[in-house]
Amino acid sequence: MRLGFHGATSMTSDLETDVMASAHAGFKALELWGAKIDKYLADHSLDDLKALLNTKGVAPMSINSIEFITFRGDEYPKIQARCHELCRIAQAIGCPTVVVVPSPTPSRETTWAEIVDEHVRVLRDLGSIAAEYRVKLSFELLGFGWCSVRTPRGAWEIVQKTGRDNVGLVVDCAHLYGGGGLFSEIDMVDLAHVFTFHLDDLEDIPKEAITDAKRLLPGLGVIPLDDICRRLQQLGYNGDCSVELFRPEYWEWDPKELAVQVRNTAMKVLSPYFEVE
Protein backbone atom coordinates (compact mmCIF):
# COMPACT_ATOMS: atom_id res chain seq x y z
CA MET A 1 0.00 0.00 0.00
CA ARG A 2 1.27 3.44 -0.92
CA LEU A 3 0.68 5.93 1.90
CA GLY A 4 0.32 9.61 1.12
CA PHE A 5 -0.08 12.92 2.90
CA HIS A 6 -3.14 15.04 2.02
CA GLY A 7 -3.33 18.76 1.31
CA ALA A 8 -6.52 19.17 3.36
CA THR A 9 -4.67 18.00 6.47
CA SER A 10 -2.46 21.11 6.22
CA MET A 11 -5.05 23.36 4.58
CA THR A 12 -3.43 26.70 5.39
CA SER A 13 -0.04 25.65 4.01
CA ASP A 14 0.82 26.19 0.37
CA LEU A 15 1.58 23.46 -2.13
CA GLU A 16 5.34 23.80 -1.90
CA THR A 17 5.13 23.40 1.88
CA ASP A 18 2.97 20.30 1.47
CA VAL A 19 5.58 18.73 -0.79
CA MET A 20 8.42 19.62 1.57
CA ALA A 21 6.55 18.34 4.62
CA SER A 22 5.61 15.10 2.85
CA ALA A 23 9.22 14.43 1.92
CA HIS A 24 10.43 15.33 5.43
CA ALA A 25 8.07 12.80 7.02
CA GLY A 26 8.95 10.01 4.58
CA PHE A 27 5.78 10.03 2.51
CA LYS A 28 6.24 8.80 -1.05
CA ALA A 29 3.04 10.41 -2.31
CA LEU A 30 0.75 13.40 -1.85
CA GLU A 31 -2.94 13.95 -2.53
CA LEU A 32 -2.91 17.49 -3.90
CA TRP A 33 -5.57 20.03 -2.93
CA GLY A 34 -6.98 21.66 -6.06
CA ALA A 35 -7.09 25.25 -4.76
CA LYS A 36 -3.42 25.02 -3.77
CA ILE A 37 -2.56 23.93 -7.30
CA ASP A 38 -4.44 26.95 -8.66
CA LYS A 39 -2.47 29.29 -6.41
CA TYR A 40 0.86 27.64 -7.26
CA LEU A 41 0.23 27.79 -11.01
CA ALA A 42 -0.59 31.50 -10.81
CA ASP A 43 3.16 32.16 -10.91
CA HIS A 44 4.67 28.76 -11.78
CA SER A 45 4.43 26.39 -14.72
CA LEU A 46 3.30 22.78 -14.86
CA ASP A 47 6.92 21.88 -15.54
CA ASP A 48 7.84 23.64 -12.29
CA LEU A 49 5.26 21.61 -10.40
CA LYS A 50 6.41 18.35 -11.92
CA ALA A 51 10.03 19.18 -11.11
CA LEU A 52 9.14 20.09 -7.52
CA LEU A 53 7.48 16.73 -6.96
CA ASN A 54 10.21 14.77 -8.71
CA THR A 55 13.04 16.54 -6.91
CA LYS A 56 11.55 15.72 -3.52
CA GLY A 57 10.61 12.15 -4.47
CA VAL A 58 6.91 12.74 -3.80
CA ALA A 59 4.50 11.27 -6.35
CA PRO A 60 1.13 12.91 -7.04
CA MET A 61 -1.46 10.43 -5.78
CA SER A 62 -4.60 12.29 -6.84
CA ILE A 63 -6.08 15.79 -7.10
CA ASN A 64 -8.89 16.63 -4.68
CA SER A 65 -11.46 17.67 -5.84
CA ILE A 66 -14.29 18.76 -8.11
CA GLU A 67 -17.12 19.37 -5.66
CA PHE A 68 -20.88 19.11 -6.12
CA ILE A 69 -20.87 17.76 -9.66
CA THR A 70 -24.58 17.00 -9.97
CA PHE A 71 -27.89 18.91 -10.10
CA ARG A 72 -26.03 22.02 -11.28
CA GLY A 73 -28.34 23.16 -14.09
CA ASP A 74 -26.89 26.13 -16.00
CA GLU A 75 -23.69 25.94 -13.92
CA TYR A 76 -22.80 22.48 -15.19
CA PRO A 77 -20.48 23.79 -17.96
CA LYS A 78 -18.26 25.11 -15.15
CA ILE A 79 -17.97 21.55 -13.83
CA GLN A 80 -17.01 20.30 -17.27
CA ALA A 81 -14.43 23.06 -17.64
CA ARG A 82 -12.93 22.28 -14.23
CA CYS A 83 -12.74 18.61 -15.15
CA HIS A 84 -10.82 19.48 -18.31
CA GLU A 85 -8.52 21.75 -16.30
CA LEU A 86 -7.68 19.35 -13.49
CA CYS A 87 -7.34 16.36 -15.79
CA ARG A 88 -4.96 18.33 -18.01
CA ILE A 89 -2.88 19.16 -14.94
CA ALA A 90 -3.01 15.56 -13.74
CA GLN A 91 -1.81 14.28 -17.10
CA ALA A 92 1.05 16.80 -17.19
CA ILE A 93 2.40 15.86 -13.75
CA GLY A 94 1.75 12.13 -13.95
CA CYS A 95 -1.14 12.08 -11.48
CA PRO A 96 -3.51 9.15 -12.11
CA THR A 97 -6.72 10.32 -10.43
CA VAL A 98 -9.03 13.28 -9.83
CA VAL A 99 -11.57 13.08 -7.00
CA VAL A 100 -15.19 14.14 -7.67
CA VAL A 101 -17.86 14.77 -5.05
CA PRO A 102 -21.67 14.44 -5.13
CA SER A 103 -24.01 17.35 -4.45
CA PRO A 104 -26.55 17.98 -1.70
CA THR A 105 -29.91 16.33 -2.25
CA PRO A 106 -32.02 18.96 -4.08
CA SER A 107 -35.18 18.44 -2.03
CA ARG A 108 -37.12 15.98 0.10
CA GLU A 109 -39.06 14.99 -2.98
CA THR A 110 -35.97 13.89 -4.91
CA THR A 111 -36.12 10.11 -5.35
CA TRP A 112 -33.22 7.69 -5.24
CA ALA A 113 -33.90 6.79 -8.88
CA GLU A 114 -33.48 10.47 -9.82
CA ILE A 115 -30.25 10.68 -7.83
CA VAL A 116 -28.86 7.60 -9.55
CA ASP A 117 -29.86 8.79 -13.04
CA GLU A 118 -28.31 12.22 -12.49
CA HIS A 119 -25.02 10.84 -11.17
CA VAL A 120 -24.75 8.21 -13.90
CA ARG A 121 -25.32 10.85 -16.57
CA VAL A 122 -22.76 13.23 -15.09
CA LEU A 123 -20.12 10.60 -14.33
CA ARG A 124 -20.37 9.21 -17.83
CA ASP A 125 -19.82 12.68 -19.23
CA LEU A 126 -16.97 13.60 -16.90
CA GLY A 127 -15.49 10.13 -17.30
CA SER A 128 -15.31 10.71 -21.04
CA ILE A 129 -13.55 14.01 -20.45
CA ALA A 130 -11.07 12.37 -18.08
CA ALA A 131 -10.43 9.59 -20.58
CA GLU A 132 -9.18 12.17 -23.08
CA TYR A 133 -6.31 12.80 -20.66
CA ARG A 134 -5.93 9.14 -19.58
CA VAL A 135 -7.01 10.05 -16.06
CA LYS A 136 -9.35 8.26 -13.65
CA LEU A 137 -12.18 9.81 -11.63
CA SER A 138 -12.61 8.74 -8.02
CA PHE A 139 -16.18 9.31 -6.78
CA GLU A 140 -16.35 10.08 -3.05
CA LEU A 141 -19.56 9.47 -1.13
CA LEU A 142 -20.14 11.90 1.75
CA GLY A 143 -21.64 10.72 5.03
CA PHE A 144 -23.34 14.01 5.88
CA GLY A 145 -27.12 13.96 6.11
CA TRP A 146 -27.52 16.59 3.40
CA CYS A 147 -25.56 14.67 0.76
CA SER A 148 -27.27 12.85 -2.10
CA VAL A 149 -24.93 9.80 -1.99
CA ARG A 150 -24.01 8.63 1.51
CA THR A 151 -23.30 4.88 1.48
CA PRO A 152 -20.95 2.45 -0.25
CA ARG A 153 -23.92 0.51 -1.59
CA GLY A 154 -25.41 3.62 -3.18
CA ALA A 155 -22.11 4.86 -4.60
CA TRP A 156 -21.28 1.44 -6.02
CA GLU A 157 -24.68 1.17 -7.69
CA ILE A 158 -23.97 4.47 -9.45
CA VAL A 159 -20.44 3.53 -10.49
CA GLN A 160 -21.61 0.18 -11.85
CA LYS A 161 -24.33 1.82 -13.92
CA THR A 162 -21.88 4.43 -15.16
CA GLY A 163 -20.00 1.62 -16.89
CA ARG A 164 -16.69 3.48 -17.23
CA ASP A 165 -13.46 1.68 -16.39
CA ASN A 166 -11.90 4.99 -15.39
CA VAL A 167 -14.68 5.85 -12.89
CA GLY A 168 -14.31 4.35 -9.42
CA LEU A 169 -14.71 5.08 -5.72
CA VAL A 170 -13.08 6.71 -2.74
CA VAL A 171 -13.55 4.84 0.55
CA ASP A 172 -13.23 7.43 3.33
CA CYS A 173 -13.38 6.15 6.91
CA ALA A 174 -15.15 9.20 8.33
CA HIS A 175 -17.82 9.18 5.64
CA LEU A 176 -18.18 5.41 5.86
CA TYR A 177 -18.75 5.68 9.62
CA GLY A 178 -21.06 8.67 9.46
CA GLY A 179 -23.11 7.88 6.38
CA GLY A 180 -25.43 5.25 7.75
CA GLY A 181 -24.24 2.44 5.52
CA LEU A 182 -22.92 -0.88 6.81
CA PHE A 183 -19.21 -1.66 6.71
CA SER A 184 -20.19 -4.95 5.07
CA GLU A 185 -21.34 -2.98 2.02
CA ILE A 186 -17.67 -2.71 1.06
CA ASP A 187 -17.79 -6.45 0.35
CA MET A 188 -19.99 -5.93 -2.71
CA VAL A 189 -17.59 -3.43 -4.29
CA ASP A 190 -15.14 -4.57 -6.96
CA LEU A 191 -11.85 -3.40 -5.46
CA ALA A 192 -10.49 -2.77 -8.94
CA HIS A 193 -12.82 0.24 -8.82
CA VAL A 194 -11.62 1.53 -5.44
CA PHE A 195 -9.05 4.09 -6.53
CA THR A 196 -8.42 5.81 -3.18
CA PHE A 197 -8.69 5.02 0.53
CA HIS A 198 -8.88 7.95 2.98
CA LEU A 199 -7.74 7.14 6.50
CA ASP A 200 -9.05 9.39 9.29
CA ASP A 201 -10.79 9.28 12.67
CA LEU A 202 -13.55 11.19 14.47
CA GLU A 203 -14.43 12.61 17.86
CA ASP A 204 -16.94 10.76 20.02
CA ILE A 205 -20.01 12.78 19.07
CA PRO A 206 -23.45 11.92 17.65
CA LYS A 207 -23.29 11.13 13.95
CA GLU A 208 -25.71 13.98 13.32
CA ALA A 209 -23.05 16.38 14.66
CA ILE A 210 -20.18 15.12 12.51
CA THR A 211 -18.39 17.70 10.39
CA ASP A 212 -15.01 17.62 8.68
CA ALA A 213 -13.63 19.77 11.52
CA LYS A 214 -14.29 16.92 13.98
CA ARG A 215 -11.72 14.64 12.35
CA LEU A 216 -8.77 13.33 14.34
CA LEU A 217 -5.46 11.67 13.66
CA PRO A 218 -5.94 7.94 12.94
CA GLY A 219 -6.39 5.88 16.09
CA LEU A 220 -7.35 8.79 18.35
CA GLY A 221 -11.11 8.62 17.80
CA VAL A 222 -14.09 6.28 17.74
CA ILE A 223 -14.10 4.91 14.19
CA PRO A 224 -13.41 1.14 14.26
CA LEU A 225 -10.44 1.48 11.94
CA ASP A 226 -9.26 -2.06 12.66
CA ASP A 227 -12.56 -3.43 11.33
CA ILE A 228 -12.31 -1.34 8.16
CA CYS A 229 -8.66 -2.19 7.53
CA ARG A 230 -9.20 -5.88 8.23
CA ARG A 231 -12.11 -5.97 5.81
CA LEU A 232 -10.11 -4.25 3.07
CA GLN A 233 -7.17 -6.58 3.69
CA GLN A 234 -9.36 -9.67 3.45
CA LEU A 235 -10.80 -8.39 0.18
CA GLY A 236 -7.28 -7.90 -1.16
CA TYR A 237 -7.03 -4.11 -1.28
CA ASN A 238 -3.48 -2.93 -1.87
CA GLY A 239 -4.01 0.48 -3.46
CA ASP A 240 -3.37 4.05 -2.42
CA CYS A 241 -4.15 5.49 1.00
CA SER A 242 -3.95 9.11 2.13
CA VAL A 243 -4.67 10.67 5.51
CA GLU A 244 -7.33 13.36 4.98
CA LEU A 245 -7.93 15.55 8.03
CA PHE A 246 -9.72 18.90 7.91
CA ARG A 247 -9.22 19.76 11.59
CA PRO A 248 -8.42 23.51 11.98
CA GLU A 249 -6.38 22.78 15.11
CA TYR A 250 -3.93 20.81 13.00
CA TRP A 251 -3.59 23.65 10.52
CA GLU A 252 -1.86 25.64 13.27
CA TRP A 253 0.87 23.02 13.74
CA ASP A 254 4.23 23.19 12.04
CA PRO A 255 3.57 21.37 8.72
CA LYS A 256 6.64 19.16 9.00
CA GLU A 257 5.77 18.11 12.56
CA LEU A 258 2.18 17.51 11.50
CA ALA A 259 3.27 15.30 8.60
CA VAL A 260 5.47 13.24 10.93
CA GLN A 261 2.59 12.75 13.39
CA VAL A 262 0.25 11.82 10.54
CA ARG A 263 2.62 9.20 9.22
CA ASN A 264 3.37 7.75 12.65
CA THR A 265 -0.27 7.39 13.65
CA ALA A 266 -1.27 6.05 10.25
CA MET A 267 1.45 3.41 10.34
CA LYS A 268 0.23 2.15 13.73
CA VAL A 269 -3.22 1.62 12.25
CA LEU A 270 -2.21 0.23 8.86
CA SER A 271 0.88 -1.88 9.52
CA PRO A 272 -0.94 -4.87 11.11
CA TYR A 273 -2.90 -5.29 7.89
CA PHE A 274 -0.86 -3.91 5.00
CA GLU A 275 2.68 -3.68 3.76
CA VAL A 276 3.01 0.10 3.62
CA GLU A 277 5.40 2.11 1.48
Secondary structure as GFF3:
##gff-version 3
##sequence-region A 1 277
A	DSSP	beta_strand	2	6	.	.	.	ID=ss1
A	DSSP	alpha_helix	15	25	.	.	.	ID=ss2
A	DSSP	beta_strand	29	33	.	.	.	ID=ss3
A	DSSP	alpha_helix	34	41	.	.	.	ID=ss4
A	DSSP	alpha_helix	46	56	.	.	.	ID=ss5
A	DSSP	beta_strand	59	66	.	.	.	ID=ss6
A	DSSP	three_ten_helix	73	75	.	.	.	ID=ss7
A	DSSP	alpha_helix	76	93	.	.	.	ID=ss8
A	DSSP	beta_strand	97	100	.	.	.	ID=ss9
A	DSSP	alpha_helix	112	132	.	.	.	ID=ss10
A	DSSP	beta_strand	136	140	.	.	.	ID=ss11
A	DSSP	alpha_helix	152	162	.	.	.	ID=ss12
A	DSSP	beta_strand	167	172	.	.	.	ID=ss13
A	DSSP	alpha_helix	173	178	.	.	.	ID=ss14
A	DSSP	three_ten_helix	183	188	.	.	.	ID=ss15
A	DSSP	three_ten_helix	191	193	.	.	.	ID=ss16
A	DSSP	beta_strand	194	199	.	.	.	ID=ss17
A	DSSP	beta_strand	201	202	.	.	.	ID=ss18
A	DSSP	three_ten_helix	207	209	.	.	.	ID=ss19
A	DSSP	three_ten_helix	212	214	.	.	.	ID=ss20
A	DSSP	beta_strand	215	216	.	.	.	ID=ss21
A	DSSP	alpha_helix	225	235	.	.	.	ID=ss22
A	DSSP	beta_strand	240	243	.	.	.	ID=ss23
A	DSSP	alpha_helix	248	251	.	.	.	ID=ss24
A	DSSP	alpha_helix	255	270	.	.	.	ID=ss25
###
